C-alpha cells in the first residue's frame, strides 16, 4: 500500500527542506491573497446582482457600506462616496435592489465583496414598497396630521411658485392666475427630476419660508409646489424625505400640485392642500375677480336698499298719518277767535284805565296848593333851628374808651413775661436760647443761662465749669425824650 506524501517520514521533519524534484516555492499570505484578488476581479469584473439591502450605513467619509442578501446567502458591498452621492433614492434596510459593480476581495479580512457602481430599486413593486414604508414612518411622526393643515389665505397678495422655469407648468399657472385674479408671482426655479432635484425643491421651500416682511423680495402669502405628470420614477423627487420635511416645516401655507390627478406623492400628504393639476392649484390660490366684483356690487345694492328702505317706509307712514290729521286752519280757528276777543278786551281795558287815571290825577291836582307846601317847609325849618348839639354826647364815648384803654395797659404790664424778674425770679434758658421748664430737662444741659431783671448769667450743670462771663454789651444810647405836652393847651373837646 502506497503512502501519501503527508504520511511520509520525510515530511515529518522539524525543519522544512526542499524535496527532490520539487520546484514550487512556498507562497506568502499576501501573495496568495493578491492572486485570489486578481482571479476574482478578472472573472467577475462586471456583475448585476439582485438582493435585499441589509445593514446600510454611511461612514463619516461619505462611503456607504451594506450587505446584499437573499434567503440563502449574504454578500457584503461597498459604494464609494462619489457614486453614493449620485443615488436617486435613500437606501434603507429591506429594499430589494439591483446592484451593478465588480467583485473583489478584501485580504485584511479574508472575505470577498462587491464594489457597487450603481444601485437601482428592483422594479416598480419594490419602489412602491419603499414609498409605503417611508409614508408610514413619516405619518407616525405626525407630519401628515390633519391638525397641522393651515387654511389658505382668501386673497393672497404674493404667490410663490417652486417649479421648473422652462416647462409648461409655470405658463399654465401664470395664465390661470391672469384669468382669475392677477397677482404678484415669484418663481423659484428648480430641477423637478433627476439628481439633486429633491435638494433644490427643499431649499426653495425653506428659502420662501425664511423670508421676512423687511426683505427686498416680498414674502409670499402662499407657496405652490408644482410639476407636470410622469412616471413614478419621474416624480420620485417629491417622495424624498427632505422635500416632505421642508413642506411640513414651512411657515407659509403650501399647495402641492405634482403630476396629474391620479398621481400621488408624499409631498401631497405633507402639503396644506393638494391640487390635482397645476392649473387647479392656481384656482385654489386665488378667487375669481369678476365674481368678487359681482358680489361686492350685490352687497352695495343691498346696502343701498337697506339704507333707503326705512326712509321709504317712514315717508309712507308719514303721508298716511298726514292724510288723517285735520287741516291747520281748522285747528287754529278757535284760537284765532279767542285771540281777537282778548285783543278787543285789552283795548277796552286800556281805554277805561286811562280814563280812570285821568280822573284820579285831576282830583289830586285840586288838593295840591303852594301855600300848603310852604307851610310844611317853614315848620321843618323851625324844628331845625331849635335843635342844639350837647358836648356830653361826644365826650361820654371818648371817656369810656379811655378808661378801657387804661385798664388794658395795666393788665398788659402785669402780664409781661419779664415783670416777675423785678420780684427776684429768673428765667432759665439753654445755650441755644430755649426756655427750660423742668429739672429733668435742665439736668441734660451742660450749660444754662439765667436771665435776671438786670442781665444774664451763664452757669454750669454738675461738674461742668461755667463759661467765662460774656463781655457786657455797650449800653444803648439814651433816646431823647419827647417834650411834654403843654399843660396849658386847651382841650379840643372842652
C-alpha positions in Angstrom: 0.0 0.0 0.0 1.5 3.3 -1.1 1.7 6.0 1.5 0.5 9.7 0.9 3.1 12.4 1.0 1.7 13.6 4.2 2.4 10.3 5.8 5.9 10.1 4.5 8.6 10.0 7.1 10.4 12.7 5.1 7.6 15.2 5.8 7.7 14.9 9.5 11.0 16.7 10.0 11.4 19.6 12.3 12.8 22.0 9.6 11.3 22.3 6.2 13.6 21.1 3.4 13.2 21.1 -0.4 12.3 17.7 -1.8 13.8 16.1 -4.8 12.1 17.2 -8.0 10.0 19.9 -6.2 10.5 23.4 -7.8 7.4 25.2 -6.2 8.5 27.6 -3.6 6.0 28.3 -0.7 3.8 31.5 -1.2 3.2 34.2 1.3 -0.2 35.1 2.6 -0.1 38.4 0.8 0.9 36.7 -2.5 -1.9 34.2 -2.4 -4.4 37.0 -1.4 -3.3 39.1 -4.3 -3.6 36.1 -6.6 -7.1 35.4 -5.5 -8.0 39.1 -5.8 -6.8 39.2 -9.5 -8.5 36.0 -10.3 -11.9 37.2 -8.9 -11.7 40.6 -10.4 -10.8 39.2 -13.8 -13.5 36.6 -13.7 -16.2 38.8 -12.2 -15.2 42.3 -13.5 -18.8 43.2 -14.2 -21.9 41.7 -12.4 -25.5 42.7 -11.8 -26.9 41.3 -8.6 -30.4 41.3 -7.2 -31.0 41.2 -3.5 -32.4 42.9 -0.4 -30.4 45.6 1.4 -29.3 44.9 5.0 -27.1 46.8 7.4 -27.0 50.0 5.4 -24.7 52.6 7.0 -22.8 55.7 5.8 -19.3 56.4 7.1 -18.1 59.9 8.1 -16.1 59.9 4.8 -19.3 59.6 2.8 -18.7 55.9 1.7 -21.7 53.6 2.2 -21.4 50.0 3.5 -24.1 47.5 3.1 -25.0 43.8 2.6 -27.0 42.2 -0.2 -28.8 39.0 0.8 -31.4 36.6 -0.3 -32.9 33.6 1.5 -29.7 31.6 1.4 -26.6 33.8 1.2 -25.2 37.2 2.1 -22.7 39.3 0.2 -21.0 42.4 1.6 -20.8 45.5 -0.5 -19.3 49.0 -0.5 -20.2 52.1 -2.5 -17.7 54.9 -2.7 -18.6 58.5 -1.9 -18.8 59.7 -5.4 -21.3 57.1 -6.5 -23.2 57.2 -3.2 -23.8 60.9 -3.6 -25.5 60.4 -7.0 -28.1 57.9 -5.8 -31.7 58.8 -6.8 -33.1 57.4 -3.6 -32.2 56.9 0.1 -31.1 53.3 0.6 -32.8 51.6 3.6 -32.9 48.1 5.0 -35.4 45.8 3.4 -35.4 47.4 0.0 -35.0 45.0 -2.9 -32.4 46.5 -5.3 -30.3 45.6 -8.3 -26.6 46.4 -7.8 -24.1 46.8 -10.6 -20.4 46.6 -10.0 -17.5 44.2 -9.7 -16.5 41.6 -7.3 -13.2 41.9 -5.3 -11.6 40.5 -2.2 -10.6 42.2 1.0 -7.4 40.5 2.1 -7.4 42.2 5.5 -10.4 40.0 6.5 -10.2 37.1 4.0 -13.6 38.0 2.5 -15.0 38.9 -0.8 -17.3 41.8 -1.6 -18.9 43.8 -4.4 -17.8 47.3 -5.2 -21.1 48.9 -6.3 -21.1 51.4 -9.1 -24.9 51.9 -9.4 -27.8 50.9 -7.2 -31.4 50.8 -8.5 -34.7 49.6 -7.0 -35.7 46.3 -8.3 -38.9 47.1 -10.2 -41.9 49.3 -9.6 -43.2 47.0 -6.9 -40.1 47.5 -4.8 -40.3 51.2 -5.4 -43.9 51.3 -4.2 -43.0 49.2 -1.2 -40.3 51.8 -0.3 -42.7 54.6 -0.8 -45.3 53.0 1.5 -42.6 52.3 4.1 -41.5 55.9 4.0 -45.1 57.1 4.2 -45.9 55.0 7.3 -42.7 56.2 9.0 -43.4 59.9 8.4 -47.0 59.5 9.2 -46.1 58.0 12.6 -44.1 61.2 13.2 -47.2 63.3 12.7 -46.1 65.1 9.5 -49.4 64.3 7.8 -51.7 65.0 10.7 -54.9 66.9 9.9 -54.4 69.4 12.7 -51.2 70.6 11.1 -53.0 71.7 8.0 -53.5 75.5 7.7 -56.2 77.5 5.9 -55.2 79.2 2.6 -55.4 83.0 2.6 -58.6 84.2 0.8 -56.8 86.8 -1.3 -53.0 86.4 -1.3 -51.0 89.5 -2.5 -47.9 87.4 -3.4 -47.7 83.8 -4.7 -44.5 81.8 -4.6 -44.1 79.0 -7.2 -41.5 76.3 -6.9 -41.2 74.6 -10.3 -39.1 74.4 -13.4 -38.9 77.8 -15.3 -38.9 76.2 -18.7 -41.8 73.8 -18.6 -45.4 74.3 -19.4 -46.4 74.1 -15.7 -45.4 77.7 -14.9 -47.1 79.0 -18.1 -50.3 77.3 -17.1 -50.2 78.7 -13.6 -49.5 82.3 -14.8 -52.2 82.1 -17.5 -54.8 80.8 -15.0 -53.9 83.5 -12.4 -54.2 86.2 -15.0 -57.6 85.0 -15.9 -58.9 84.7 -12.4 -57.2 87.3 -10.4 -53.9 88.9 -11.5 -51.4 88.6 -8.6 -47.7 89.2 -8.0 -45.9 85.8 -8.6 -42.4 84.9 -7.5 -40.9 81.9 -9.3 -38.1 79.9 -7.6 -36.5 77.9 -10.5 -35.6 74.3 -9.6 -35.0 70.9 -11.1 -38.1 68.7 -10.8 -36.5 65.4 -11.5 -33.1 63.7 -11.6 -30.0 64.1 -9.5 -30.2 67.0 -7.0 -33.9 67.8 -7.7 -35.1 67.0 -4.2 -32.4 69.2 -2.6 -33.3 72.1 -4.8 -37.0 71.8 -4.1 -36.4 71.6 -0.4 -34.0 74.6 -0.5 -36.6 76.6 -2.4 -39.4 75.9 0.1 -37.2 76.8 3.0 -36.0 79.9 1.2 -39.6 81.2 0.9 -40.3 80.3 4.5 -37.3 82.2 5.8 -38.2 85.5 4.0 -39.4 88.3 6.2 -41.6 91.4 5.5 -38.5 93.6 5.6 -36.6 91.7 2.8 -36.2 93.2 -0.7 -38.1 90.1 -2.0 -41.7 90.2 -0.9 -42.7 87.2 1.3 -45.3 85.1 -0.4 -48.7 84.5 1.3 -49.0 81.0 -0.3 -46.5 78.7 -2.0 -47.3 76.3 -4.9 -45.0 73.3 -5.4 -45.8 72.2 -9.0 -44.7 69.6 -11.6 -46.2 68.0 -14.6 -47.2 64.4 -15.0 -44.8 61.5 -15.3 -44.0 58.0 -14.1 -43.3 57.2 -10.5 -39.6 57.5 -11.2 -40.0 61.0 -12.7 -42.0 62.1 -9.6 -39.7 60.4 -7.1 -38.0 63.7 -6.1 -41.3 64.7 -4.4 -41.3 61.5 -2.4 -37.9 62.2 -0.8 -37.9 62.8 2.9 -36.1 66.1 2.6 -38.9 67.6 0.5 -41.6 66.2 2.8 -40.0 67.7 5.9 -39.4 71.0 4.2 -43.1 71.3 3.3 -44.2 70.3 6.8 -41.8 72.8 8.4 -42.8 75.7 6.1 -44.4 78.7 7.8 -46.3 79.6 4.7 -49.4 77.6 3.5 -48.3 75.2 0.8 -50.3 73.8 -2.2 -48.9 70.6 -3.7 -49.6 70.2 -7.5 -47.4 67.4 -8.5 -48.3 65.2 -11.5 -51.8 64.5 -12.7 -55.0 63.8 -10.7 -54.1 60.1 -10.4 -50.6 60.7 -9.3 -49.9 60.8 -5.5 -46.7 61.7 -3.8 -45.6 62.2 -0.2 -45.5 65.9 -0.8 -49.3 65.8 -1.3 -49.7 64.3 2.2 -47.5 67.0 3.8 -48.9 70.0 2.0 -51.8 72.0 3.4 -53.8 71.5 0.2 -53.4 69.1 -2.7 -54.3 70.1 -6.2 -54.9 67.6 -8.9 -53.1 69.7 -11.5 -51.0 72.9 -11.5 -53.9 74.8 -13.1 -56.2 73.6 -10.3 -53.5 74.9 -7.8 -53.8 78.4 -9.3 -57.6 78.2 -9.0 -57.2 77.2 -5.3 -54.8 80.1 -4.6 -57.0 83.0 -5.8 -60.7 83.6 -6.3 -62.3 84.9 -9.5 -62.1 88.7 -9.6 -65.2 89.0 -11.7 -67.2 87.0 -9.1 -65.8 89.2 -6.3 -66.8 92.3 -8.2 -70.3 91.0 -8.8 -70.6 90.0 -5.1 -69.4 93.4 -4.0 -71.8 95.1 -6.4 -74.6 93.0 -5.0 -73.6 93.8 -1.4 -73.5 97.5 -2.3 -77.0 97.3 -3.9 -78.3 95.5 -0.8 -76.7 98.1 1.4 -78.4 100.9 -0.5 -81.7 99.2 -0.3 -81.3 98.6 3.4 -80.5 102.3 3.9 -83.3 103.6 1.7 -86.0 101.2 2.9 -86.5 102.7 6.3 -86.7 106.1 4.8 -89.3 105.0 2.3 -91.3 103.2 5.0 -91.1 106.4 7.1 -92.3 108.5 4.2 -95.2 106.3 3.5 -96.3 106.2 7.2 -95.9 110.0 7.4 -98.1 110.5 4.4 -100.7 108.2 5.7 -100.8 109.9 9.1 -100.8 113.3 7.4 -103.9 112.5 5.5 -105.7 111.5 8.7 -104.7 114.7 10.5 -107.1 117.8 10.4 -106.1 120.9 8.4 -104.2 123.6 10.2 -106.9 126.2 9.5 -109.4 124.1 11.4 -107.1 123.6 14.4 -106.3 127.4 14.6 -109.9 128.8 14.1 -110.9 128.6 17.9 -107.5 130.1 18.9 -107.8 132.9 16.4 -111.3 133.7 17.6 -110.1 133.8 21.2 -107.2 136.0 20.2 -109.5 138.5 18.6 -111.7 138.5 21.7 -108.7 139.1 24.1 -107.4 141.9 21.8 -110.7 143.6 22.0 -110.9 143.3 25.7 -107.4 144.6 26.1 -108.2 147.7 24.0 -111.3 148.4 26.1 -109.4 147.8 29.4 -106.6 150.2 28.4 -109.1 152.9 27.5 -111.0 152.5 30.8 -107.8 152.5 32.8 -106.6 155.7 31.1 -109.9 157.4 31.8 -109.8 156.4 35.5 -106.2 157.6 36.0 -107.1 160.9 34.4 -109.9 161.3 36.9 -107.6 160.5 39.9 -105.0 162.9 38.7 -107.5 165.7 38.4 -108.7 165.1 41.9 -105.2 165.1 43.4 -104.2 168.2 41.5 -107.1 170.1 43.0 -105.7 169.3 46.5 -102.2 170.4 45.8 -101.7 174.2 46.6 -98.4 176.3 47.0 -99.5 177.6 50.4 -99.7 174.0 51.8 -96.1 173.2 50.7 -94.8 176.5 52.0 -96.4 175.9 55.5 -94.8 172.4 55.8 -91.4 173.8 54.8 -91.5 176.6 57.4 -92.4 174.1 60.1 -89.4 171.9 59.3 -87.1 174.9 59.4 -88.3 176.0 62.9 -87.7 172.4 64.3 -84.1 172.5 62.8 -83.4 175.9 64.4 -84.5 174.7 67.9 -82.1 171.6 67.8 -78.7 172.1 69.6 -75.7 169.7 69.9 -74.7 168.9 73.5 -70.8 168.3 74.2 -71.7 165.4 76.5 -72.9 163.4 73.6 -69.3 163.4 72.2 -67.3 163.4 75.4 -69.0 160.5 77.1 -68.0 157.8 74.5 -64.4 159.1 74.5 -64.1 159.0 78.3 -65.4 155.4 78.3 -62.9 154.4 75.7 -60.0 156.0 77.6 -60.9 154.0 80.8 -61.0 150.8 78.9 -57.6 151.5 77.3 -56.0 152.3 80.7 -57.3 149.0 82.2 -55.8 147.1 79.3 -52.5 148.9 79.8 -52.4 147.9 83.5 -53.3 144.3 82.7 -50.6 144.2 80.0 -47.9 145.5 82.4 -48.8 142.9 85.0 -48.8 140.0 82.4 -45.5 141.0 80.8 -43.1 137.9 81.0 -40.3 139.9 82.5 -42.3 141.6 85.2 -41.7 138.7 87.7 -37.9 139.3 87.3 -38.2 142.5 89.2 -39.5 140.5 92.2 -36.5 138.2 92.3 -37.4 135.5 89.8 -35.2 134.3 86.9 -35.8 132.7 83.5 -33.7 129.5 82.8 -32.6 129.1 79.2 -30.5 126.6 77.4 -27.3 127.5 75.5 -29.5 127.8 72.3 -31.9 130.2 74.0 -34.8 127.8 74.6 -36.7 128.1 77.9 -36.1 125.2 80.3 -39.2 124.3 82.3 -38.2 121.2 84.2 -35.4 119.9 86.3 -35.1 116.7 84.2 -34.6 118.8 81.1 -32.1 121.1 83.0 -30.0 118.0 84.0 -29.5 117.1 80.3 -27.9 120.5 79.6 -24.2 121.2 80.1 -24.7 125.0 80.4 -27.7 127.0 81.5 -28.3 130.7 81.1 -30.1 132.5 84.0 -31.8 135.7 82.9 -32.4 138.3 85.7 -34.0 141.7 85.5 -30.7 143.4 85.2 -28.8 140.9 83.0 -27.9 137.3 82.2 -25.6 134.8 83.9 -24.1 131.5 82.5 -23.8 128.6 84.9 -22.6 125.1 84.6 -24.6 122.0 85.5 -23.0 119.4 87.7 -19.1 119.3 87.3 -19.1 121.4 84.2 -17.3 124.7 84.9 -19.3 127.8 83.9 -18.2 129.5 80.8 -16.3 132.8 81.1 -18.6 135.8 81.6 -19.6 137.4 78.4 -18.3 140.8 77.7 -21.0 143.3 78.6 -22.6 144.8 75.6 -22.4 148.6 75.4 -25.3 150.3 76.8 -27.7 151.6 74.2 -27.7 155.3 73.7 -30.5 157.0 75.5 -33.2 158.3 73.4 -34.1 161.9 73.8 -37.5 162.2 75.4 -40.1 164.0 73.5 -41.1 167.3 75.1 -44.1 167.0 77.4 -47.3 168.4 76.1 -48.1 172.0 77.1 -50.3 171.7 80.2 -51.9 175.0 79.3 -53.2 173.6 75.9 -56.9 173.9 75.8 -58.9 170.6 75.4 -60.1 170.2 71.9 -63.5 168.9 73.2 -63.8 171.5 76.1 
